[in-house]
Amino acid sequence: MATSSRLLRYAESRKNLTGSLLGLVGVGIALTGAAGGLWPLVVGGLYAAGR
C-alpha cells in the first residue's frame, strides 16, 4: 500500500495541481486555435512550467 500512498500524495501535491491547472489553460488556448498544430507542446510545456 506504500505505492498507493505515494501516488496519492503526489496527485494532491501543490506542484501537480499547479501543473494540471496550467495544462488546462493550455487546453483552452488550443481550443481557441491559437496554438495550431503545436498544441501538445503548449499543453505539456505549461504543465512542466507549473511543476
PDBQT receptor file of N, H, CA, C and O in Angstrom, charges set to zero:
ATOM      1  N   MET A   1       0.805  -1.195   0.000  1.00  0.00    +0.000 N 
ATOM      2  CA  MET A   1       0.000   0.000   0.000  1.00  0.00    +0.000 C 
ATOM      3  C   MET A   1       0.848   1.259   0.000  1.00  0.00    +0.000 C 
ATOM      4  O   MET A   1       0.320   2.358  -0.168  1.00  0.00    +0.000 OA
ATOM      5  N   ALA A   2       2.138   1.119   0.183  1.00  0.00    +0.000 N 
ATOM      6  H   ALA A   2       2.567   0.226   0.320  1.00  0.00    +0.000 HD
ATOM      7  CA  ALA A   2       3.013   2.294   0.214  1.00  0.00    +0.000 C 
ATOM      8  C   ALA A   2       3.001   3.010  -1.129  1.00  0.00    +0.000 C 
ATOM      9  O   ALA A   2       3.049   4.240  -1.177  1.00  0.00    +0.000 OA
ATOM     10  N   THR A   3       2.939   2.255  -2.215  1.00  0.00    +0.000 N 
ATOM     11  H   THR A   3       2.901   1.256  -2.176  1.00  0.00    +0.000 HD
ATOM     12  CA  THR A   3       2.916   2.869  -3.539  1.00  0.00    +0.000 C 
ATOM     13  C   THR A   3       1.647   3.695  -3.713  1.00  0.00    +0.000 C 
ATOM     14  O   THR A   3       1.693   4.799  -4.256  1.00  0.00    +0.000 OA
ATOM     15  N   SER A   4       0.537   3.175  -3.264  1.00  0.00    +0.000 N 
ATOM     16  H   SER A   4       0.499   2.279  -2.823  1.00  0.00    +0.000 HD
ATOM     17  CA  SER A   4      -0.726   3.895  -3.370  1.00  0.00    +0.000 C 
ATOM     18  C   SER A   4      -0.675   5.199  -2.575  1.00  0.00    +0.000 C 
ATOM     19  O   SER A   4      -1.185   6.228  -3.019  1.00  0.00    +0.000 OA
ATOM     20  N   SER A   5      -0.064   5.147  -1.415  1.00  0.00    +0.000 N 
ATOM     21  H   SER A   5       0.351   4.312  -1.054  1.00  0.00    +0.000 HD
ATOM     22  CA  SER A   5       0.045   6.330  -0.579  1.00  0.00    +0.000 C 
ATOM     23  C   SER A   5       0.937   7.391  -1.238  1.00  0.00    +0.000 C 
ATOM     24  O   SER A   5       0.611   8.578  -1.219  1.00  0.00    +0.000 OA
ATOM     25  N   ARG A   6       2.055   6.959  -1.817  1.00  0.00    +0.000 N 
ATOM     26  H   ARG A   6       2.319   5.995  -1.832  1.00  0.00    +0.000 HD
ATOM     27  CA  ARG A   6       2.953   7.901  -2.506  1.00  0.00    +0.000 C 
ATOM     28  C   ARG A   6       2.264   8.527  -3.706  1.00  0.00    +0.000 C 
ATOM     29  O   ARG A   6       2.394   9.727  -3.948  1.00  0.00    +0.000 OA
ATOM     30  N   LEU A   7       1.531   7.713  -4.459  1.00  0.00    +0.000 N 
ATOM     31  H   LEU A   7       1.426   6.738  -4.262  1.00  0.00    +0.000 HD
ATOM     32  CA  LEU A   7       0.823   8.219  -5.631  1.00  0.00    +0.000 C 
ATOM     33  C   LEU A   7      -0.231   9.244  -5.225  1.00  0.00    +0.000 C 
ATOM     34  O   LEU A   7      -0.380  10.275  -5.882  1.00  0.00    +0.000 OA
ATOM     35  N   LEU A   8      -0.944   8.974  -4.171  1.00  0.00    +0.000 N 
ATOM     36  H   LEU A   8      -0.823   8.137  -3.638  1.00  0.00    +0.000 HD
ATOM     37  CA  LEU A   8      -1.967   9.897  -3.696  1.00  0.00    +0.000 C 
ATOM     38  C   LEU A   8      -1.346  11.200  -3.207  1.00  0.00    +0.000 C 
ATOM     39  O   LEU A   8      -1.885  12.277  -3.461  1.00  0.00    +0.000 OA
ATOM     40  N   ARG A   9      -0.214  11.110  -2.506  1.00  0.00    +0.000 N 
ATOM     41  H   ARG A   9       0.224  10.235  -2.300  1.00  0.00    +0.000 HD
ATOM     42  CA  ARG A   9       0.477  12.325  -2.046  1.00  0.00    +0.000 C 
ATOM     43  C   ARG A   9       0.911  13.175  -3.234  1.00  0.00    +0.000 C 
ATOM     44  O   ARG A   9       0.786  14.399  -3.201  1.00  0.00    +0.000 OA
ATOM     45  N   TYR A  10       1.427  12.525  -4.293  1.00  0.00    +0.000 N 
ATOM     46  H   TYR A  10       1.529  11.530  -4.319  1.00  0.00    +0.000 HD
ATOM     47  CA  TYR A  10       1.843  13.283  -5.470  1.00  0.00    +0.000 C 
ATOM     48  C   TYR A  10       0.629  13.909  -6.161  1.00  0.00    +0.000 C 
ATOM     49  O   TYR A  10       0.669  15.075  -6.555  1.00  0.00    +0.000 OA
ATOM     50  N   ALA A  11      -0.440  13.139  -6.305  1.00  0.00    +0.000 N 
ATOM     51  H   ALA A  11      -0.473  12.192  -5.985  1.00  0.00    +0.000 HD
ATOM     52  CA  ALA A  11      -1.625  13.642  -7.001  1.00  0.00    +0.000 C 
ATOM     53  C   ALA A  11      -2.210  14.860  -6.298  1.00  0.00    +0.000 C 
ATOM     54  O   ALA A  11      -2.792  15.731  -6.944  1.00  0.00    +0.000 OA
ATOM     55  N   GLU A  12      -2.058  14.924  -4.977  1.00  0.00    +0.000 N 
ATOM     56  H   GLU A  12      -1.585  14.216  -4.452  1.00  0.00    +0.000 HD
ATOM     57  CA  GLU A  12      -2.598  16.044  -4.216  1.00  0.00    +0.000 C 
ATOM     58  C   GLU A  12      -1.578  17.143  -3.957  1.00  0.00    +0.000 C 
ATOM     59  O   GLU A  12      -1.885  18.129  -3.287  1.00  0.00    +0.000 OA
ATOM     60  N   SER A  13      -0.368  16.983  -4.481  1.00  0.00    +0.000 N 
ATOM     61  H   SER A  13      -0.118  16.182  -5.025  1.00  0.00    +0.000 HD
ATOM     62  CA  SER A  13       0.683  17.960  -4.200  1.00  0.00    +0.000 C 
ATOM     63  C   SER A  13       0.413  19.287  -4.911  1.00  0.00    +0.000 C 
ATOM     64  O   SER A  13      -0.236  19.335  -5.956  1.00  0.00    +0.000 OA
ATOM     65  N   ARG A  14       0.919  20.336  -4.324  1.00  0.00    +0.000 N 
ATOM     66  H   ARG A  14       1.446  20.296  -3.475  1.00  0.00    +0.000 HD
ATOM     67  CA  ARG A  14       0.751  21.662  -4.897  1.00  0.00    +0.000 C 
ATOM     68  C   ARG A  14       1.388  21.747  -6.282  1.00  0.00    +0.000 C 
ATOM     69  O   ARG A  14       0.843  22.396  -7.175  1.00  0.00    +0.000 OA
ATOM     70  N   LYS A  15       2.548  21.092  -6.467  1.00  0.00    +0.000 N 
ATOM     71  H   LYS A  15       2.991  20.565  -5.742  1.00  0.00    +0.000 HD
ATOM     72  CA  LYS A  15       3.230  21.120  -7.759  1.00  0.00    +0.000 C 
ATOM     73  C   LYS A  15       2.369  20.484  -8.842  1.00  0.00    +0.000 C 
ATOM     74  O   LYS A  15       2.237  21.037  -9.933  1.00  0.00    +0.000 OA
ATOM     75  N   ASN A  16       1.784  19.326  -8.548  1.00  0.00    +0.000 N 
ATOM     76  H   ASN A  16       1.892  18.876  -7.661  1.00  0.00    +0.000 HD
ATOM     77  CA  ASN A  16       0.962  18.656  -9.538  1.00  0.00    +0.000 C 
ATOM     78  C   ASN A  16      -0.311  19.436  -9.829  1.00  0.00    +0.000 C 
ATOM     79  O   ASN A  16      -0.716  19.550 -10.986  1.00  0.00    +0.000 OA
ATOM     80  N   LEU A  17      -0.944  19.972  -8.798  1.00  0.00    +0.000 N 
ATOM     81  H   LEU A  17      -0.615  19.880  -7.859  1.00  0.00    +0.000 HD
ATOM     82  CA  LEU A  17      -2.178  20.731  -9.014  1.00  0.00    +0.000 C 
ATOM     83  C   LEU A  17      -1.913  21.997  -9.828  1.00  0.00    +0.000 C 
ATOM     84  O   LEU A  17      -2.717  22.357 -10.687  1.00  0.00    +0.000 OA
ATOM     85  N   THR A  18      -0.794  22.675  -9.568  1.00  0.00    +0.000 N 
ATOM     86  H   THR A  18      -0.141  22.383  -8.870  1.00  0.00    +0.000 HD
ATOM     87  CA  THR A  18      -0.444  23.861 -10.344  1.00  0.00    +0.000 C 
ATOM     88  C   THR A  18      -0.175  23.491 -11.795  1.00  0.00    +0.000 C 
ATOM     89  O   THR A  18      -0.649  24.160 -12.713  1.00  0.00    +0.000 OA
ATOM     90  N   GLY A  19       0.590  22.424 -11.996  1.00  0.00    +0.000 N 
ATOM     91  H   GLY A  19       0.976  21.880 -11.251  1.00  0.00    +0.000 HD
ATOM     92  CA  GLY A  19       0.867  21.967 -13.359  1.00  0.00    +0.000 C 
ATOM     93  C   GLY A  19      -0.394  21.581 -14.101  1.00  0.00    +0.000 C 
ATOM     94  O   GLY A  19      -0.550  21.892 -15.282  1.00  0.00    +0.000 OA
ATOM     95  N   SER A  20      -1.292  20.904 -13.408  1.00  0.00    +0.000 N 
ATOM     96  H   SER A  20      -1.165  20.652 -12.448  1.00  0.00    +0.000 HD
ATOM     97  CA  SER A  20      -2.552  20.500 -14.035  1.00  0.00    +0.000 C 
ATOM     98  C   SER A  20      -3.408  21.704 -14.414  1.00  0.00    +0.000 C 
ATOM     99  O   SER A  20      -4.027  21.727 -15.477  1.00  0.00    +0.000 OA
ATOM    100  N   LEU A  21      -3.437  22.697 -13.541  1.00  0.00    +0.000 N 
ATOM    101  H   LEU A  21      -2.934  22.679 -12.677  1.00  0.00    +0.000 HD
ATOM    102  CA  LEU A  21      -4.203  23.904 -13.838  1.00  0.00    +0.000 C 
ATOM    103  C   LEU A  21      -3.624  24.613 -15.064  1.00  0.00    +0.000 C 
ATOM    104  O   LEU A  21      -4.370  25.043 -15.945  1.00  0.00    +0.000 OA
ATOM    105  N   LEU A  22      -2.301  24.734 -15.120  1.00  0.00    +0.000 N 
ATOM    106  H   LEU A  22      -1.695  24.385 -14.405  1.00  0.00    +0.000 HD
ATOM    107  CA  LEU A  22      -1.684  25.368 -16.287  1.00  0.00    +0.000 C 
ATOM    108  C   LEU A  22      -1.889  24.521 -17.548  1.00  0.00    +0.000 C 
ATOM    109  O   LEU A  22      -2.032  25.066 -18.643  1.00  0.00    +0.000 OA
ATOM    110  N   GLY A  23      -1.906  23.202 -17.398  1.00  0.00    +0.000 N 
ATOM    111  H   GLY A  23      -1.790  22.759 -16.509  1.00  0.00    +0.000 HD
ATOM    112  CA  GLY A  23      -2.208  22.338 -18.540  1.00  0.00    +0.000 C 
ATOM    113  C   GLY A  23      -3.607  22.579 -19.067  1.00  0.00    +0.000 C 
ATOM    114  O   GLY A  23      -3.829  22.566 -20.278  1.00  0.00    +0.000 OA
ATOM    115  N   LEU A  24      -4.559  22.800 -18.161  1.00  0.00    +0.000 N 
ATOM    116  H   LEU A  24      -4.379  22.810 -17.178  1.00  0.00    +0.000 HD
ATOM    117  CA  LEU A  24      -5.926  23.120 -18.591  1.00  0.00    +0.000 C 
ATOM    118  C   LEU A  24      -6.000  24.470 -19.297  1.00  0.00    +0.000 C 
ATOM    119  O   LEU A  24      -6.784  24.652 -20.228  1.00  0.00    +0.000 OA
ATOM    120  N   VAL A  25      -5.174  25.417 -18.845  1.00  0.00    +0.000 N 
ATOM    121  H   VAL A  25      -4.537  25.269 -18.088  1.00  0.00    +0.000 HD
ATOM    122  CA  VAL A  25      -5.085  26.702 -19.552  1.00  0.00    +0.000 C 
ATOM    123  C   VAL A  25      -4.581  26.455 -20.969  1.00  0.00    +0.000 C 
ATOM    124  O   VAL A  25      -5.063  27.062 -21.925  1.00  0.00    +0.000 OA
ATOM    125  N   GLY A  26      -3.600  25.551 -21.095  1.00  0.00    +0.000 N 
ATOM    126  H   GLY A  26      -3.208  25.057 -20.318  1.00  0.00    +0.000 HD
ATOM    127  CA  GLY A  26      -3.091  25.200 -22.420  1.00  0.00    +0.000 C 
ATOM    128  C   GLY A  26      -4.161  24.577 -23.304  1.00  0.00    +0.000 C 
ATOM    129  O   GLY A  26      -4.203  24.839 -24.506  1.00  0.00    +0.000 OA
ATOM    130  N   VAL A  27      -5.019  23.761 -22.725  1.00  0.00    +0.000 N 
ATOM    131  H   VAL A  27      -4.985  23.548 -21.748  1.00  0.00    +0.000 HD
ATOM    132  CA  VAL A  27      -6.124  23.176 -23.489  1.00  0.00    +0.000 C 
ATOM    133  C   VAL A  27      -7.062  24.285 -23.964  1.00  0.00    +0.000 C 
ATOM    134  O   VAL A  27      -7.543  24.254 -25.097  1.00  0.00    +0.000 OA
ATOM    135  N   GLY A  28      -7.318  25.262 -23.099  1.00  0.00    +0.000 N 
ATOM    136  H   GLY A  28      -6.927  25.288 -22.179  1.00  0.00    +0.000 HD
ATOM    137  CA  GLY A  28      -8.148  26.406 -23.502  1.00  0.00    +0.000 C 
ATOM    138  C   GLY A  28      -7.522  27.174 -24.647  1.00  0.00    +0.000 C 
ATOM    139  O   GLY A  28      -8.212  27.579 -25.583  1.00  0.00    +0.000 OA
ATOM    140  N   ILE A  29      -6.217  27.375 -24.576  1.00  0.00    +0.000 N 
ATOM    141  H   ILE A  29      -5.656  27.046 -23.817  1.00  0.00    +0.000 HD
ATOM    142  CA  ILE A  29      -5.508  28.057 -25.664  1.00  0.00    +0.000 C 
ATOM    143  C   ILE A  29      -5.626  27.242 -26.951  1.00  0.00    +0.000 C 
ATOM    144  O   ILE A  29      -5.836  27.797 -28.030  1.00  0.00    +0.000 OA
ATOM    145  N   ALA A  30      -5.489  25.928 -26.828  1.00  0.00    +0.000 N 
ATOM    146  H   ALA A  30      -5.319  25.477 -25.952  1.00  0.00    +0.000 HD
ATOM    147  CA  ALA A  30      -5.590  25.065 -28.005  1.00  0.00    +0.000 C 
ATOM    148  C   ALA A  30      -6.991  25.113 -28.606  1.00  0.00    +0.000 C 
ATOM    149  O   ALA A  30      -7.142  25.097 -29.828  1.00  0.00    +0.000 OA
ATOM    150  N   LEU A  31      -8.008  25.171 -27.761  1.00  0.00    +0.000 N 
ATOM    151  H   LEU A  31      -7.885  25.184 -26.769  1.00  0.00    +0.000 HD
ATOM    152  CA  LEU A  31      -9.378  25.202 -28.264  1.00  0.00    +0.000 C 
ATOM    153  C   LEU A  31      -9.703  26.500 -28.992  1.00  0.00    +0.000 C 
ATOM    154  O   LEU A  31     -10.588  26.529 -29.846  1.00  0.00    +0.000 OA
ATOM    155  N   THR A  32      -8.996  27.565 -28.661  1.00  0.00    +0.000 N 
ATOM    156  H   THR A  32      -8.277  27.542 -27.967  1.00  0.00    +0.000 HD
ATOM    157  CA  THR A  32      -9.214  28.815 -29.381  1.00  0.00    +0.000 C 
ATOM    158  C   THR A  32      -8.512  28.806 -30.730  1.00  0.00    +0.000 C 
ATOM    159  O   THR A  32      -8.767  29.666 -31.573  1.00  0.00    +0.000 OA
ATOM    160  N   GLY A  33      -7.629  27.834 -30.935  1.00  0.00    +0.000 N 
ATOM    161  H   GLY A  33      -7.422  27.136 -30.250  1.00  0.00    +0.000 HD
ATOM    162  CA  GLY A  33      -6.905  27.744 -32.201  1.00  0.00    +0.000 C 
ATOM    163  C   GLY A  33      -5.598  28.507 -32.203  1.00  0.00    +0.000 C 
ATOM    164  O   GLY A  33      -4.899  28.522 -33.216  1.00  0.00    +0.000 OA
ATOM    165  N   ALA A  34      -5.251  29.141 -31.095  1.00  0.00    +0.000 N 
ATOM    166  H   ALA A  34      -5.819  29.129 -30.272  1.00  0.00    +0.000 HD
ATOM    167  CA  ALA A  34      -4.047  29.957 -31.035  1.00  0.00    +0.000 C 
ATOM    168  C   ALA A  34      -2.772  29.121 -31.093  1.00  0.00    +0.000 C 
ATOM    169  O   ALA A  34      -1.728  29.619 -31.515  1.00  0.00    +0.000 OA
ATOM    170  N   ALA A  35      -2.844  27.861 -30.676  1.00  0.00    +0.000 N 
ATOM    171  H   ALA A  35      -3.692  27.457 -30.334  1.00  0.00    +0.000 HD
ATOM    172  CA  ALA A  35      -1.650  27.019 -30.630  1.00  0.00    +0.000 C 
ATOM    173  C   ALA A  35      -1.423  26.266 -31.939  1.00  0.00    +0.000 C 
ATOM    174  O   ALA A  35      -0.325  25.762 -32.179  1.00  0.00    +0.000 OA
ATOM    175  N   GLY A  36      -2.440  26.185 -32.778  1.00  0.00    +0.000 N 
ATOM    176  H   GLY A  36      -3.331  26.594 -32.583  1.00  0.00    +0.000 HD
ATOM    177  CA  GLY A  36      -2.309  25.470 -34.035  1.00  0.00    +0.000 C 
ATOM    178  C   GLY A  36      -1.968  24.002 -33.821  1.00  0.00    +0.000 C 
ATOM    179  O   GLY A  36      -2.500  23.352 -32.921  1.00  0.00    +0.000 OA
ATOM    180  N   GLY A  37      -1.079  23.493 -34.657  1.00  0.00    +0.000 N 
ATOM    181  H   GLY A  37      -0.647  24.021 -35.388  1.00  0.00    +0.000 HD
ATOM    182  CA  GLY A  37      -0.692  22.094 -34.579  1.00  0.00    +0.000 C 
ATOM    183  C   GLY A  37       0.279  21.798 -33.458  1.00  0.00    +0.000 C 
ATOM    184  O   GLY A  37       0.605  20.639 -33.201  1.00  0.00    +0.000 OA
ATOM    185  N   LEU A  38       0.741  22.833 -32.791  1.00  0.00    +0.000 N 
ATOM    186  H   LEU A  38       0.476  23.775 -32.999  1.00  0.00    +0.000 HD
ATOM    187  CA  LEU A  38       1.697  22.642 -31.704  1.00  0.00    +0.000 C 
ATOM    188  C   LEU A  38       1.029  22.531 -30.341  1.00  0.00    +0.000 C 
ATOM    189  O   LEU A  38       1.699  22.637 -29.314  1.00  0.00    +0.000 OA
ATOM    190  N   TRP A  39      -0.274  22.320 -30.322  1.00  0.00    +0.000 N 
ATOM    191  H   TRP A  39      -0.818  22.233 -31.156  1.00  0.00    +0.000 HD
ATOM    192  CA  TRP A  39      -0.996  22.312 -29.054  1.00  0.00    +0.000 C 
ATOM    193  C   TRP A  39      -0.463  21.301 -28.050  1.00  0.00    +0.000 C 
ATOM    194  O   TRP A  39      -0.469  21.602 -26.856  1.00  0.00    +0.000 OA
ATOM    195  N   PRO A  40       0.008  20.098 -28.463  1.00  0.00    +0.000 N 
ATOM    196  CA  PRO A  40       0.533  19.191 -27.429  1.00  0.00    +0.000 C 
ATOM    197  C   PRO A  40       1.771  19.769 -26.729  1.00  0.00    +0.000 C 
ATOM    198  O   PRO A  40       1.959  19.567 -25.530  1.00  0.00    +0.000 OA
ATOM    199  N   LEU A  41       2.599  20.477 -27.471  1.00  0.00    +0.000 N 
ATOM    200  H   LEU A  41       2.446  20.641 -28.446  1.00  0.00    +0.000 HD
ATOM    201  CA  LEU A  41       3.773  21.107 -26.871  1.00  0.00    +0.000 C 
ATOM    202  C   LEU A  41       3.374  22.235 -25.929  1.00  0.00    +0.000 C 
ATOM    203  O   LEU A  41       3.995  22.427 -24.884  1.00  0.00    +0.000 OA
ATOM    204  N   VAL A  42       2.353  22.967 -26.294  1.00  0.00    +0.000 N 
ATOM    205  H   VAL A  42       1.848  22.811 -27.143  1.00  0.00    +0.000 HD
ATOM    206  CA  VAL A  42       1.881  24.072 -25.442  1.00  0.00    +0.000 C 
ATOM    207  C   VAL A  42       1.331  23.512 -24.131  1.00  0.00    +0.000 C 
ATOM    208  O   VAL A  42       1.669  24.003 -23.054  1.00  0.00    +0.000 OA
ATOM    209  N   VAL A  43       0.497  22.498 -24.220  1.00  0.00    +0.000 N 
ATOM    210  H   VAL A  43       0.223  22.099 -25.095  1.00  0.00    +0.000 HD
ATOM    211  CA  VAL A  43      -0.092  21.910 -23.013  1.00  0.00    +0.000 C 
ATOM    212  C   VAL A  43       0.994  21.273 -22.153  1.00  0.00    +0.000 C 
ATOM    213  O   VAL A  43       1.029  21.492 -20.942  1.00  0.00    +0.000 OA
ATOM    214  N   GLY A  44       1.872  20.496 -22.757  1.00  0.00    +0.000 N 
ATOM    215  H   GLY A  44       1.843  20.318 -23.740  1.00  0.00    +0.000 HD
ATOM    216  CA  GLY A  44       2.958  19.860 -21.999  1.00  0.00    +0.000 C 
ATOM    217  C   GLY A  44       3.913  20.875 -21.403  1.00  0.00    +0.000 C 
ATOM    218  O   GLY A  44       4.371  20.716 -20.271  1.00  0.00    +0.000 OA
ATOM    219  N   GLY A  45       4.215  21.919 -22.162  1.00  0.00    +0.000 N 
ATOM    220  H   GLY A  45       3.843  22.048 -23.081  1.00  0.00    +0.000 HD
ATOM    221  CA  GLY A  45       5.107  22.949 -21.666  1.00  0.00    +0.000 C 
ATOM    222  C   GLY A  45       4.526  23.714 -20.481  1.00  0.00    +0.000 C 
ATOM    223  O   GLY A  45       5.235  24.025 -19.524  1.00  0.00    +0.000 OA
ATOM    224  N   LEU A  46       3.244  24.008 -20.555  1.00  0.00    +0.000 N 
ATOM    225  H   LEU A  46       2.668  23.755 -21.333  1.00  0.00    +0.000 HD
ATOM    226  CA  LEU A  46       2.602  24.702 -19.434  1.00  0.00    +0.000 C 
ATOM    227  C   LEU A  46       2.521  23.800 -18.204  1.00  0.00    +0.000 C 
ATOM    228  O   LEU A  46       2.697  24.264 -17.077  1.00  0.00    +0.000 OA
ATOM    229  N   TYR A  47       2.253  22.511 -18.423  1.00  0.00    +0.000 N 
ATOM    230  H   TYR A  47       2.110  22.135 -19.338  1.00  0.00    +0.000 HD
ATOM    231  CA  TYR A  47       2.243  21.603 -17.276  1.00  0.00    +0.000 C 
ATOM    232  C   TYR A  47       3.627  21.547 -16.634  1.00  0.00    +0.000 C 
ATOM    233  O   TYR A  47       3.755  21.623 -15.412  1.00  0.00    +0.000 OA
ATOM    234  N   ALA A  48       4.649  21.414 -17.455  1.00  0.00    +0.000 N 
ATOM    235  H   ALA A  48       4.545  21.352 -18.448  1.00  0.00    +0.000 HD
ATOM    236  CA  ALA A  48       6.016  21.341 -16.947  1.00  0.00    +0.000 C 
ATOM    237  C   ALA A  48       6.413  22.634 -16.240  1.00  0.00    +0.000 C 
ATOM    238  O   ALA A  48       7.128  22.598 -15.238  1.00  0.00    +0.000 OA
ATOM    239  N   ALA A  49       5.958  23.767 -16.750  1.00  0.00    +0.000 N 
ATOM    240  H   ALA A  49       5.378  23.796 -17.564  1.00  0.00    +0.000 HD
ATOM    241  CA  ALA A  49       6.287  25.047 -16.120  1.00  0.00    +0.000 C 
ATOM    242  C   ALA A  49       5.653  25.154 -14.737  1.00  0.00    +0.000 C 
ATOM    243  O   ALA A  49       6.210  25.800 -13.849  1.00  0.00    +0.000 OA
ATOM    244  N   GLY A  50       4.513  24.539 -14.549  1.00  0.00    +0.000 N 
ATOM    245  H   GLY A  50       4.060  24.014 -15.270  1.00  0.00    +0.000 HD
ATOM    246  CA  GLY A  50       3.848  24.579 -13.259  1.00  0.00    +0.000 C 
ATOM    247  C   GLY A  50       4.430  23.624 -12.243  1.00  0.00    +0.000 C 
ATOM    248  O   GLY A  50       4.179  23.759 -11.045  1.00  0.00    +0.000 OA
ATOM    249  N   ARG A  51       5.192  22.673 -12.699  1.00  0.00    +0.000 N 
ATOM    250  H   ARG A  51       5.395  22.563 -13.672  1.00  0.00    +0.000 HD
ATOM    251  CA  ARG A  51       5.796  21.716 -11.794  1.00  0.00    +0.000 C 
ATOM    252  C   ARG A  51       7.047  22.300 -11.273  1.00  0.00    +0.000 C 
ATOM    253  O   ARG A  51       7.741  21.665 -10.479  1.00  0.00    +0.000 OA
TER     254      ARG A  51
